[in-house]
């Protein structure tokens, strides 16, 4: 009897899961899967290269976009110009930089009193002195000017003030020495101190689609008066106007808007009597 009891216990211990020390049929248990098993981590060098490549692409995109925007602004909206002479003193001085609105003429009209940049119409400047700078410097300057990062040098551009528009009669002078436009004398507050409105007598009728231009420093300005014998009688075609100067932007201590002195021409009739 004792032998049977012992054998039976041993037999039950081999197969009964409820007895102490017994193990389920799935023993040993499976190892729990580890997080990330099967994924190959990216090499550190590849990640660094990707970050550098992304930074380079973003920087290049920003630079190209900025350059394209600068070219578009310079071509269609506004452009900086360098003042090469003293003919517009004291409004503008030698070496000043001005910003020019290229939408006038165009969507915006030109008016008497506007300061404008224009292309030399009939060789007003004569033969320009040769550029003696090294070729690389000239090329770099031309490129940066074309992009719009440098102001346009004078070259064949001039800057003067509109005194008469198409159809106006402009003449010098009344009994007080003032310029007359369509028979109305005008007081010009922008003239350089001590400068007469004109030391040359003239009387012209401005052709349509032309303007009559004079410098603010009348005694030092080879303007429309100096070209009375040219085609157009000294008047400049509107198509030669690059734009209207609207701000003096350099030097920094002289930054100012170039407002049109509307009151100067407020009493001028549209046409000569």
C-alpha positions in Angstrom: 0.0 0.0 0.0 2.8 2.3 0.8 4.5 1.7 -2.4 1.3 2.4 -4.4 0.8 5.8 -2.6 4.3 6.9 -3.4 4.1 6.0 -7.0 0.8 7.7 -7.4 2.2 10.9 -5.9 5.1 10.9 -8.2 3.0 10.3 -11.2 0.7 13.2 -10.3 3.6 15.5 -9.8 4.8 14.9 -13.3 1.6 15.9 -15.0 -0.7 17.9 -12.6 -0.3 21.7 -13.0 -2.0 22.4 -9.7 0.6 20.7 -7.5 3.5 22.6 -6.0 6.6 22.6 -8.3 4.6 21.8 -11.4 5.3 23.8 -14.6 2.9 24.5 -17.5 3.5 22.7 -20.8 4.8 26.0 -22.3 7.7 26.3 -19.9 10.2 27.8 -20.4 8.4 31.1 -21.2 9.1 33.0 -24.4 11.3 36.0 -24.1 9.3 39.3 -24.3 10.0 41.2 -27.5 12.3 44.2 -27.0 11.2 47.7 -28.2 12.8 48.7 -31.4 14.0 45.2 -32.3 14.3 44.8 -36.0 14.9 48.6 -36.7 18.3 49.6 -37.9 19.4 52.9 -36.2 20.5 55.6 -38.7 24.2 56.1 -38.5 25.2 59.3 -36.8 27.2 60.5 -39.8 24.2 60.2 -42.1 22.0 62.3 -39.8 24.6 65.0 -39.5 24.9 65.1 -43.3 21.1 65.3 -43.7 20.9 68.2 -41.3 23.8 70.1 -43.1 22.1 69.4 -46.5 18.8 70.8 -45.3 20.4 73.9 -43.8 22.3 74.5 -47.1 19.1 74.1 -49.2 17.1 76.4 -47.0 19.9 79.1 -47.0 20.3 78.8 -50.8 16.5 79.1 -51.3 16.4 82.3 -49.1 19.3 83.9 -51.0 17.9 83.1 -54.4 14.5 84.4 -53.4 16.0 87.6 -52.0 18.1 88.2 -55.2 15.1 87.6 -57.5 12.9 89.9 -55.4 15.7 92.6 -55.4 15.9 92.4 -59.3 12.1 92.6 -59.6 11.9 95.6 -57.3 14.7 97.4 -59.1 13.3 96.7 -62.5 9.7 97.6 -61.9 9.2 99.5 -58.7 12.1 101.4 -57.2 15.8 101.9 -57.7 18.6 103.8 -55.9 20.7 106.4 -57.7 23.9 108.2 -56.9 24.0 112.0 -57.3 27.1 112.9 -59.3 27.0 116.8 -59.3 26.0 119.8 -57.4 23.3 121.0 -59.8 20.5 120.1 -57.3 22.0 121.8 -54.3 20.9 122.4 -51.6 18.1 119.9 -52.0 20.6 117.2 -53.0 24.3 117.3 -52.6 27.2 115.6 -54.3 27.4 112.0 -53.3 23.8 111.7 -52.0 21.8 108.5 -52.8 18.1 108.8 -53.7 15.4 106.2 -54.2 13.4 106.6 -57.3 9.8 105.5 -57.9 9.7 103.8 -61.3 5.9 103.8 -61.4 6.0 107.5 -62.4 5.5 108.0 -65.2 3.1 105.1 -65.5 0.4 104.4 -63.0 1.4 107.7 -61.3 1.5 111.0 -63.2 4.4 113.4 -63.2 3.7 116.9 -61.9 5.4 120.3 -61.8 7.8 120.3 -58.9 8.8 116.6 -59.1 12.5 115.7 -58.9 13.1 113.1 -61.6 15.9 110.9 -62.9 16.1 110.7 -66.6 18.3 109.3 -69.4 20.5 111.8 -71.2 18.3 112.8 -74.2 20.7 114.5 -76.6 24.3 114.0 -75.3 23.8 116.6 -72.5 26.7 115.1 -70.6 29.1 114.9 -73.6 31.8 112.2 -73.6 32.1 110.5 -70.2 35.6 110.1 -68.7 36.9 106.5 -69.1 36.4 104.1 -66.2 40.0 103.2 -65.1 39.0 100.7 -62.4 40.2 97.1 -62.8 38.0 94.9 -65.0 36.9 92.6 -62.0 35.8 95.7 -60.0 33.8 97.1 -63.0 32.2 93.7 -63.5 31.4 93.2 -59.8 29.9 96.8 -59.6 27.8 96.2 -62.7 26.5 92.9 -61.4 25.6 94.3 -57.9 24.0 97.3 -59.6 21.9 95.1 -61.9 20.8 93.1 -58.9 19.9 96.2 -57.0 22.4 95.9 -54.2 24.3 99.0 -55.3 22.9 102.4 -56.4 23.0 103.2 -60.1 26.0 105.4 -60.9 25.3 108.5 -62.9 26.5 107.2 -66.2 24.0 108.6 -68.7 21.5 109.5 -66.1 20.7 113.0 -64.8 18.5 114.4 -62.1 16.5 117.7 -62.3 13.2 119.2 -61.2 10.2 119.5 -63.5 9.2 123.1 -64.0 6.9 122.7 -67.0 4.9 119.8 -68.5 3.5 119.3 -72.0 1.6 122.3 -73.3 3.1 124.7 -70.6 4.7 128.0 -71.6 7.8 128.6 -69.4 9.7 131.9 -69.5 12.2 134.1 -67.7 11.4 136.3 -66.1 8.9 138.7 -64.6 9.8 142.1 -63.1 10.9 140.5 -59.9 13.1 138.0 -61.6 10.8 135.0 -61.1 10.2 132.2 -63.5 6.7 132.3 -65.1 4.6 129.2 -66.0 1.6 129.9 -68.2 1.9 133.5 -67.3 1.9 132.9 -63.6 5.1 133.8 -61.6 6.2 131.2 -59.2 8.1 131.5 -55.9 10.6 128.6 -55.7 11.5 127.8 -52.1 13.8 124.9 -53.2 16.4 127.2 -55.0 19.9 127.3 -53.5 20.3 130.3 -51.3 21.7 133.3 -53.3 20.9 131.7 -56.6 18.7 133.6 -59.2 15.8 131.7 -60.8 17.6 132.1 -64.1 20.4 134.3 -65.5 19.3 133.3 -69.0 16.2 134.8 -70.7 14.0 132.4 -72.5 10.4 131.7 -73.5 9.4 128.2 -74.6 6.3 126.1 -75.1 6.9 122.6 -73.9 5.9 120.0 -76.5 3.3 117.3 -75.6 4.8 114.3 -73.9 7.8 116.3 -72.8 8.9 118.1 -69.7 11.0 121.2 -69.0 13.7 120.5 -66.4 15.8 122.8 -64.3 18.3 122.3 -61.4 17.7 123.8 -58.0 21.2 125.3 -58.2 20.4 127.4 -61.3 23.9 128.9 -61.6 25.5 125.5 -61.7 23.0 123.5 -63.8 23.3 122.7 -67.5 19.6 122.0 -67.7 16.9 122.6 -70.4 18.0 126.2 -70.7 21.4 125.1 -72.0 19.9 123.1 -74.8 17.4 125.5 -76.4 19.0 124.7 -79.8 18.5 120.9 -79.4 15.7 118.9 -80.9 12.7 119.6 -78.7 14.1 123.0 -77.7 15.6 121.7 -74.5 12.5 119.8 -73.4 13.0 116.1 -72.4 10.7 113.3 -73.7 8.7 111.7 -71.0 9.8 108.3 -72.3 13.4 109.3 -71.1 12.2 109.7 -67.5 13.3 106.7 -65.3 11.2 107.7 -62.3 10.5 110.3 -59.6 12.9 110.6 -56.7 10.9 110.3 -53.5 13.4 109.9 -50.7 16.9 110.9 -49.9 18.3 107.7 -48.3 22.0 108.4 -47.8 23.8 109.8 -45.9 21.9 108.6 -42.8 21.9 112.0 -41.1 20.1 113.6 -44.0 17.4 110.9 -44.7 14.2 112.8 -45.7 11.3 112.6 -48.1 11.5 114.6 -51.3 8.0 116.1 -51.2 6.5 117.9 -54.1 6.2 121.7 -53.3 2.6 121.7 -54.5 2.0 125.3 -53.2 4.6 126.6 -55.6 2.6 125.7 -58.6 -0.9 125.8 -57.1 -1.9 129.0 -58.9 -0.5 128.0 -62.3 -3.3 127.7 -64.9 -3.4 124.5 -66.9 -2.6 126.3 -70.1 -1.1 129.6 -71.1 -3.6 132.4 -71.6 
